[in-house]
Amino acid sequence: MSDPILVVPYDPQWQEEFLQIGTRIREALDTIAVRIDHIGSTSIAGLAAKPIVDIQISVRSLEPMVYQPLLENVGYYYRADNPDLTKRYFREGKGRKRTHIHVREAGSWSEQFALLFRDYLRQHPEDSREYAKVKYELMERFGDQRHRYVEEKGPVIWKIMTKASSWSQEAGWRPGEPDI
């Protein structure tokens, strides 16, 4: 059984956590990291979230994994069991606060998806509130079934991304400067 799902109100401390971790990662990876960004719900002011900071590291190429030993040196370990082959996934070492590190290729669809989703929700608080409502409902229904919780978020994520796609075209969206 996995850890129970816990969705909590937004905490401004998440931004500080990201800055501390992201700065250590930037120092370790230097120019290997094209971008380092705070992504996921903790990166959107006011959005309820699981209290887990998600960080996206954009690299020129996923292979060879020259970044792996450097991330391990700062306490984040590769999870080869992650089924998403569009990224390399790292987690915190024992005794550290839970953190999700997503290494993706710069310019890839999966990298852009995470950035567009974040940027759209930052600009559209009504959709952010709808997303939070769904997450709270799913926590109540599937709080002890992580896979089902993630799976059941799919429809609202795609609904938001449909709007985000239109918005990106109307606004001429492009990813801004990296967060770190």
Beta strands, then each sheet from edge to edge (+ up, - down):
strand 1: 33-39
strand 2: 53-59
strand 3: 76-78
strand 4: 87-92
strand 5: 99-105
sheet 1: 1+ 2- 5- 4+ 3-
end
